[in-house]
Structure formats: structure tokens, C-alpha cells
Amino acid sequence: MTPNITEDIEPLNDIYALTSILLENKEDSLEQLLKAACKIFNAELGIICLIKDGEYRVQGMYSELPYEIDFTSVKNIKDTFCYFAIESGSVLALPDIANSDYRDLACCAVLKVNSYLAIPIKLHNEDVGTINFSSREVRANGYSDKEVGLLNYINQWTSKHLDGNYYKETLKSKNAELEAKNETLSALMEENKQLMQILVHDLKSPLSNIKMLSYLFQDFARDKDSEELLTIFNKSLDFVFHLIEQMETLNNMENNSANNYLEDFDLDQFVDTNVKDFNSVAESKSIKLNYQFNGNNKVIRTDMNFLKRVLYNLISNALKFSQFNKQIFVTVDSKEEKFIISIKDEGPGIGKGELSQLFQKFVKLNNRPTNSESSSGLGLFIVKELLKKISGEITVDSTLGEGSTFRVVLPSQI
């Protein structure tokens, strides 16, 4: 007898169609999968359902039944085949429902089917639903091992597919939640920035009046104690002004409102002037300020105000942390297309464990100013951030007990 080749090829085509759906894994894969599987299982109805909060929820369905099914008419989840499949934790095969222990379930009247095959779906390692196939025809020969094996394979793929969708939805929900929080946070940050700007600006005027009055009161000081109190008062006031200037600079940088204004100027003359501005402070501690320029090219193109703030913070730090009767050496070396500005002190030096923290915001190290000077913990952080804006870099070498050298490298032109 000649074999019927068509009968052999058709099941292979069905398996190929099913495999193609599994491999493509598209958004409508569940419905396509159920349709292809129904053909293989010779079923009229394929359902992927989940049980959540005691409710039966259809995730995917393919039906060739000539009637619609009202899933909501089954009020008790224990009246469904799905419930018992999950309870058993394995394949529930009912080739002839009318002659089974489940013939009196309420779902029988709703589905109007006579054969049923289901397997529990595992999501997040828990049984939460089933994938099932049913038909109005009784399966006289039951379900074969191959059909059960295929059902297991389809179940594994479906579980992974639903897991993927779950994580996508969860991620989407989390992203939406994060976006809402980010908007709130951005609004709060913007409000804080504006508040800081107003606070810094509004403090300047009354403090300037206080400072002017304090200098006027110096004329009325009649004894040494009064003069000393006014000196302490003015010193504290200078600290407040310095802190306000640092906060203003920081606020401008973080708001990106500190833009470069490039101009050409004589770097030798500029640094010399800035060093001399500290003469009175240095004399109060009997510190000798030394300045030297090495090289022929003296013209630099950069932001003068940014560089002034950089030099101010570095030189004032060197003075603050130096003992009385020491020296500070400020040197500028002109090399090819760059300048190297070095500020060397004879202070206590910085421990290796603290070097990595130097340029962080609000960091205060073990060393303390030697004459009760103020320190905001912002100076070196501001230096590094300002140098970024003018293509500069800063490094530091330090030895405990011998002092520190800060080196600023700047291009001659940005």
C-alpha cells in the first residue's frame, strides 16, 4: 500500500507553523500560538487565563465554537477546571468530561465542551493560571504522551512570554513613576536654586551696611579692648562675605549661568597683582609671599574673573593653613602653548588618605586654619569646577610636615 504523503506532511507543517510563532515572539503571539496549537490538539477552544484576586482573567483566547462564552457567569473560582489544574500542579487531562469527577462543575454548563486539557502556568515561580484546550468532541483515545509533551513545551514558552510582558509593564510603570518623581524633584531643585539666589543677593545689602558702620565705629574706639572687639567683629564679617561669595559662585556654576568671557591679558601682571592683594594678610602672620614668572610668552586668552577666583581660593588657602613666619611661593611657568601656575606653601601637608577628598564639596580635612581664619569647605571644589570651564586642570603634591604644592595647568588660548 502506498503511504499517504499528504497525511505525513500536514502535521509537520502544523508543528513548523507553531515553531515559527514561538521563535518570532511578537506582541500578538499568544493568539497566534493558541490558533496553531488548537489545530495540533484538534481543539475548538484555546485559552490562556490567569487567576488574580480570586478572579478568572483571560489573557489570550482562540475559539472556533459557534457560540460566545460568558466567563463572568462563573462566580466561584472553585467551579472552574482551571482551579483544579492549579491545585494538582500538573497536567489535567479530561478526554471525556461527562464521565469524570468534574462533570458537575458550573463551568461545564458555560463552556459546553466534552474534552479538556490544561497545564498550570507559572509566573514568578508561582502557579497563577493555565493554558488549556477543549472541544465539544470526546477524545475516545485520550491524550497522547506527545500531546502532553508539546503542551509542556508550549507552557514553558508562554510562561516566559507572560513574564517578559509583566516585567515590561512593571518597568513602564516604574519609569512613569520615576518621571513623575523627577519632575517633582526638578521643581523642588529649581525652587531651592531660586531661593539661594534671592538669599545670597538679599544678604549682601544689609551686610554691606553693617560693615560700613563697623569701620565708622572704629573712630570711636577709646581703648584696646574696644579695638580688639571691633577687629574680631570685622574678621567674622569678612568670613560671612567670603562665604556669600563662595555660595554665589557655586550657585552660578550649578545653574550653568557662569559663562566664559574670554579676553587676552598679561598673565604675569595679573598674577602679580593678585598676589600683592594678599600682602596685608600675609604680614599679619609674618608670612613672606614670593612671586616669580618664568618664560617669554605672557599673554593668555581666558576668563579673567574665573582665574581670579581660582587664584584667590588657592592663595588664601595657602595663607590660612600656614604657620606664622613661613613662606609661600607662587610661580608661573610659560611652556609651549600652556601656562603652569604653582602655589607652594610650607604648611602641615596633607595625608595621602585625604588627597582624594580635597576637591569635594563641603569637605573639611584634619588640618585647621592657624589663626582662626574661616573655611567654608567649598574653595577647592569651586577651583576645580571653574577650571573645567576654562579647559584647565589642577594637581597637588603634598608631604606631611613639609607642605603642599598646587599646580594649575592652563592653555594659553581656549
C-alpha positions in Angstrom: 0.0 0.0 0.0 1.3 3.4 -1.0 1.6 5.7 2.1 -0.4 9.0 2.1 2.4 11.6 1.9 -0.1 14.4 2.5 -1.2 12.9 5.8 2.5 12.8 6.9 3.4 16.3 5.8 0.4 18.1 7.2 1.3 17.6 10.9 4.9 18.7 10.2 3.5 21.9 8.6 1.4 22.5 11.8 4.5 22.0 14.0 6.6 24.2 11.8 3.9 27.0 12.0 3.8 26.7 15.7 7.6 26.8 16.0 7.7 29.9 13.8 5.3 31.7 16.1 7.4 30.8 19.2 10.6 32.0 17.6 9.2 35.3 16.3 7.7 36.1 19.8 5.6 39.1 18.6 3.0 41.0 20.5 0.1 39.0 19.0 2.0 35.7 19.6 -0.4 34.4 22.2 -3.5 34.5 19.9 -1.4 33.0 17.0 0.0 30.4 19.3 -3.4 29.3 20.5 -4.7 29.1 16.9 -1.8 26.9 15.8 -2.0 24.7 18.9 -5.7 24.2 18.6 -5.1 22.7 15.1 -2.5 20.3 16.5 -4.6 19.3 19.5 -7.7 19.1 17.4 -9.4 21.5 19.8 -12.0 24.2 19.2 -11.1 26.4 22.1 -7.7 27.6 23.4 -7.4 29.8 26.4 -4.6 31.3 28.4 -6.0 32.5 31.7 -4.7 33.9 35.0 -6.4 33.8 38.4 -5.8 37.0 40.3 -7.5 38.2 43.5 -9.9 35.3 43.1 -11.0 36.3 39.6 -10.7 34.5 36.3 -8.9 36.7 33.8 -8.4 35.7 30.1 -5.0 36.7 28.7 -5.5 35.2 25.3 -8.1 33.1 23.5 -8.8 31.5 20.2 -12.3 29.9 19.6 -14.0 28.0 16.7 -17.1 27.4 18.9 -20.3 28.6 17.3 -21.3 30.4 20.5 -19.8 33.0 22.8 -18.7 32.2 26.4 -19.6 34.3 29.3 -16.7 33.8 31.7 -18.2 36.2 34.3 -21.2 33.9 34.9 -19.0 31.5 36.9 -18.8 33.4 40.3 -16.8 30.9 42.3 -13.3 30.2 41.0 -13.5 26.7 42.5 -16.2 25.9 39.9 -13.6 26.0 37.1 -11.3 23.4 35.6 -8.5 25.9 35.9 -8.7 25.9 39.7 -8.3 22.1 39.9 -5.4 22.1 37.4 -3.6 24.6 39.5 -4.4 22.7 42.7 -3.0 19.5 41.2 0.2 21.3 40.0 0.3 19.1 36.9 -1.5 18.4 33.6 -5.2 18.0 33.9 -6.4 15.7 31.1 -10.2 15.2 30.8 -10.9 13.3 27.5 -14.5 12.7 28.5 -15.8 15.3 30.9 -19.2 13.8 31.3 -17.6 10.6 32.7 -15.2 12.4 35.1 -15.3 13.7 38.6 -15.6 17.3 37.3 -18.9 16.8 35.3 -20.9 18.8 37.9 -18.8 22.0 37.9 -20.6 25.2 36.9 -18.1 25.8 34.1 -19.4 22.7 32.3 -22.6 24.5 31.5 -20.8 27.6 30.4 -18.2 26.0 28.2 -20.4 23.3 26.8 -17.4 21.2 25.9 -16.8 17.5 26.4 -13.0 17.3 26.4 -10.4 19.4 28.2 -6.6 19.6 28.5 -4.8 22.1 30.8 -1.5 22.7 32.4 -0.7 25.3 35.2 1.2 28.4 34.1 4.0 29.5 36.4 4.7 33.3 36.6 7.4 34.4 39.0 7.7 30.7 40.1 4.1 30.5 41.2 1.1 28.8 39.6 -1.2 31.6 38.7 -3.3 30.3 35.8 -3.5 27.7 33.0 -3.1 27.2 29.3 -6.0 24.9 28.2 -7.6 23.4 25.1 -11.1 22.0 24.9 -13.6 20.7 22.3 -17.2 19.6 22.0 -15.9 16.2 20.9 -15.0 13.4 23.3 -11.4 12.2 23.0 -12.1 8.5 22.8 -8.4 7.6 22.8 -7.5 10.2 25.4 -4.4 12.5 25.0 -1.1 11.0 23.8 2.3 11.5 25.5 3.4 13.6 22.6 0.5 15.9 23.0 1.2 16.3 26.7 4.9 16.8 26.0 4.0 19.5 23.4 1.7 21.1 26.0 4.6 21.3 28.5 6.8 23.0 25.9 4.1 25.5 25.0 3.6 26.2 28.7 7.3 27.0 29.2 7.3 29.4 26.3 4.0 31.0 27.4 5.3 31.5 31.0 8.4 33.2 29.7 6.4 35.3 27.3 4.0 36.5 30.1 6.9 37.0 32.5 8.5 39.3 29.8 5.3 41.2 29.4 4.9 41.6 33.1 8.4 43.0 33.5 7.9 45.3 30.6 4.7 46.7 32.1 6.3 46.9 35.5 9.3 48.7 34.1 7.0 51.0 32.2 5.0 51.7 35.3 8.2 52.3 37.3 9.6 54.6 34.6 6.4 56.6 34.7 6.6 56.8 38.5 10.2 57.9 38.3 9.4 60.5 35.7 6.8 62.0 37.9 9.2 62.0 40.9 11.9 63.5 38.7 9.5 66.3 37.7 8.7 67.0 41.3 12.4 66.8 42.3 13.3 69.1 39.4 10.7 71.6 40.5 12.0 71.5 44.1 15.6 71.9 43.0 14.7 74.8 40.8 12.8 76.4 43.7 15.8 75.8 46.0 18.2 77.4 43.4 15.9 80.5 43.1 15.7 80.7 46.9 19.5 80.5 47.2 19.9 83.2 44.6 17.5 85.5 46.4 19.1 84.7 49.8 22.6 85.4 48.6 21.6 88.6 46.8 19.5 90.0 49.7 22.1 89.3 52.3 24.7 91.5 50.6 23.0 94.8 51.1 22.4 94.7 54.9 25.8 93.1 55.5 27.5 95.9 53.5 25.7 98.5 55.7 26.9 96.6 58.8 30.4 96.5 57.5 30.4 100.2 56.7 29.1 101.0 60.2 31.7 98.8 61.9 34.5 100.8 60.2 32.9 104.1 61.3 32.7 102.8 64.9 36.5 102.2 64.8 36.9 106.0 65.2 35.0 105.8 68.5 37.1 103.0 69.9 38.7 104.5 73.0 40.7 101.6 74.4 42.5 98.4 73.4 39.6 96.2 74.4 37.2 98.0 72.1 39.6 97.9 69.2 40.1 94.2 69.7 36.3 93.5 69.8 35.8 95.5 66.6 38.7 93.6 65.0 37.0 90.3 65.9 33.7 91.6 64.6 35.2 92.7 61.3 37.0 89.4 60.9 33.7 87.5 61.4 32.0 89.8 59.0 34.7 89.2 56.4 34.1 85.5 56.8 30.4 86.0 56.1 31.2 88.0 52.9 33.6 85.3 51.8 31.1 82.6 52.4 28.4 84.5 50.4 30.8 85.0 47.5 31.6 81.3 47.5 27.9 80.3 47.6 27.2 82.8 44.8 30.0 81.3 42.7 28.7 77.8 43.4 25.2 78.7 42.6 26.1 80.3 39.3 28.1 77.2 38.3 25.4 74.8 39.2 22.8 76.9 37.3 25.1 76.9 34.3 24.8 80.7 34.3 28.6 81.1 34.8 29.6 81.6 31.2 33.1 82.2 29.8 34.1 85.7 28.9 37.4 85.3 27.0 39.9 88.1 26.7 43.6 88.5 26.2 45.7 89.8 29.1 49.2 89.8 30.6 49.3 86.8 32.9 52.5 87.9 34.6 51.0 91.3 35.6 47.6 89.7 36.5 49.1 87.1 38.9 51.5 89.6 40.4 48.6 91.9 41.2 46.5 89.1 42.8 49.5 88.0 44.9 50.0 91.6 46.2 46.4 91.8 47.2 47.3 89.3 50.0 50.2 91.3 51.4 48.3 92.6 54.4 47.0 89.2 55.3 50.5 87.7 54.9 52.1 90.4 57.0 49.6 89.7 59.8 51.1 86.2 60.1 54.7 87.3 59.2 54.5 85.1 56.1 56.6 86.1 53.1 54.9 86.0 49.7 57.2 85.2 46.8 56.3 85.5 43.1 58.2 84.6 40.0 57.4 84.4 36.3 59.5 82.1 34.0 59.2 82.3 30.2 58.8 84.7 27.3 55.1 84.4 26.4 53.0 86.3 28.9 49.7 86.7 27.1 46.8 84.3 27.9 43.3 84.2 26.5 40.9 83.0 29.1 38.2 84.2 31.5 39.8 86.8 33.9 37.2 86.6 36.6 37.2 82.8 36.7 41.0 82.8 37.0 40.9 85.5 39.7 38.6 83.3 41.8 40.9 80.3 41.3 44.0 82.2 42.4 42.1 83.8 45.3 41.0 80.5 46.7 44.4 78.8 46.3 46.5 81.6 47.8 44.0 82.3 50.6 44.1 78.5 51.5 47.9 78.6 51.5 47.9 81.5 53.9 45.2 80.0 56.1 46.9 76.7 56.7 50.5 78.1 57.0 52.0 78.8 60.4 53.5 82.2 61.3 56.9 83.1 59.9 56.7 80.7 56.8 56.9 81.4 53.1 54.6 80.9 50.1 55.9 80.6 46.6 53.8 81.5 43.6 55.4 80.6 40.3 54.2 80.9 36.7 56.0 78.8 34.0 55.3 79.5 30.3 55.8 76.3 28.3 54.9 76.0 24.7 51.2 76.6 24.4 50.3 76.4 28.1 51.0 78.0 31.5 51.6 76.3 34.8 50.8 78.2 37.9 52.2 76.7 41.1 51.3 77.7 44.7 53.7 76.1 47.1 53.4 76.5 50.9 55.3 75.4 54.0 52.2 74.2 55.8 51.5 70.9 57.6 50.9 69.0 54.4 48.0 66.7 53.5 47.8 63.0 54.3 47.6 60.5 51.4 44.2 59.3 52.7 42.8 62.8 52.4 44.1 63.8 49.0 41.2 62.1 47.2 38.7 64.2 49.1 40.4 67.6 48.5 38.2 68.8 45.7 34.8 67.5 47.0 32.1 69.9 48.2 31.9 70.9 51.8 34.9 68.7 52.8 36.9 69.7 55.8 40.1 67.8 56.5 42.1 67.3 59.6 44.2 70.5 59.1 42.7 73.6 60.5 43.5 77.3 59.8 46.3 78.5 62.0 45.0 81.9 63.0 41.2 81.3 63.4 40.6 82.0 59.8 37.3 80.9 58.2 37.0 77.9 56.0 33.7 77.0 54.1 34.9 73.7 52.6 33.9 75.0 49.2 37.1 76.7 48.0 38.9 73.8 46.2 35.7 72.4 44.8 35.0 75.7 43.2 38.5 75.9 41.9 38.2 72.6 40.1 34.8 73.4 38.7 35.9 76.8 37.4 39.0 75.3 35.8 36.8 72.9 33.9 35.1 75.9 32.3 38.4 77.3 31.0 39.9 74.0 30.0 42.2 74.0 33.0 43.5 71.2 35.3 44.7 71.1 38.8 47.0 68.7 40.6 48.5 68.6 44.1 51.7 67.2 45.6 51.9 67.1 49.4 54.2 65.7 52.1 53.2 65.7 55.7 55.3 68.2 57.7 56.8 69.8 54.6 53.9 71.5 52.8 51.8 71.3 49.6 52.1 72.4 46.0 49.0 73.0 43.9 49.6 73.2 40.2 47.2 74.8 37.7 47.7 74.0 34.0 46.0 76.4 31.6 46.1 76.6 27.8 47.5 79.9 26.5 44.3 80.1 24.4 41.0 78.3 24.8 
